[in-house]
Amino acid sequence: MNEQQKKRFSHSEKQQLITLIKYSTLFLVLLVLVIAFSRFSLESFEAFHSIRLFALFGLGVLGINIFYYGFLMFLACLRYRPRRTLSDGELPTCTVIVPAYNEGKSVLNALDSVLASDYPAAKLEILAIDDGSADDTWYWIKLAAARSGGRITPVKLEKNGGKRHALYRGIRQSRAEVIVTVDSDSVVEPDTLRLLNSPFADSKIAGVAGSIRVLNLQDGILPRMMDVNFVFGFEIMRSAQSVLGSVFCTPGALSAYRRAALLPFLDQWVDQKFFGEPAHIAEDRALATFLLADDHRIVFQRNAVARTIIPSGYRTTCKMLLRWGRGDVRETCSMYRFAFRKFSWFHLGIQFNLLMQTMWLFLPVLLLPLTLAAACAAPEAFLQGLILGMIAWSTIPAFIYSTRRGGSEAIFAYTFAIFKLVFLFWIGPYCLVSVRNSKWMTRGRETSHSAATSQPATNQHAI
């Protein structure tokens, strides 16, 4: 059996396993619901009377979350609309910055997708920045630049300074009205740049968050689960925040910024510190925080899509989630510096979302003693409530995914909920106690089949 046959065999086995997990999840959820309702009895909850404080507090938290989710669903489903698409003459000048560090051939795919964009060539500049890579990333950047007809400008940084510094170099070098960031392991659709830049027709808007989907769905079960999770995070959370003009995070994989709005705080952002240490993570969330602090509006453009490579292994997925979680803790705390200084409708939206996100970050740790007490006092009722609650909350992203994307992939919302409960429960608490850690951690991650093939070193000087 040759190598190509082995790969096909491995891919076939992987797809069979994914299908097995999908329908096993469906069977498990249905079985749990049947058992839970057949055994449901109010008497099993009588033991909770011994810990009435927990019951009342838990009901209060549940009520707040139900109200918040209802509020988000109302805004996202009934009030949110993507902004009008601009014509060639209306579009602003734009610089797309693609920072890369040890990305290999993935950067070529990213640059090719940007180059193929339906955007006026005279208004588009593409900066490909090699942030001191130790592999053949520079070869692929030069290859893309050589065949772009001068539309891609390659920039080589001799020393690795981190993504924040690479973006800073590109923003300073640009003279365009709008800065767009695209990760080097992501690809954009042909109309993405046009759609992403269209909201800037409104002078109040200084930032636009794009919609992120998973590129390497064929690489296993984790990318598929994350894709379902992404749809909920963007379709509901960012859509609702967009209605209020206060999207909290502009994802590094695809976002746009009015350059004039960035310049006043750019030096402060690049030198940002957390507890005296350089902040190497959460550069995208920090940009949004600075913009909101200056009363700028940030919106979400749902139809502007980038597809990005997600880790397919448990260890690297945990590292990615830890980096995101630590960034969320840092920037959530930072937002309290300005969120309550005014009480306009704009700031009320920020305040409400900020308080809810703070509750989600810190409440699991604060509730731990009460949760243990409830589990000991009424184990059966506690287990029933936990499982039924998990299924209920998972139904929301499953419903959103099925209505937006269709197909049976929505089942993975339940798979992810089970996976998170069993294998990722520690991520949130650990982010709180290790929030000072600024390591990127995923630079040595496994790559997908689309990113793994690199030009041999002997050819790196061909251009």
Disulfide bonds with the S-S distance in Angstrom:
none
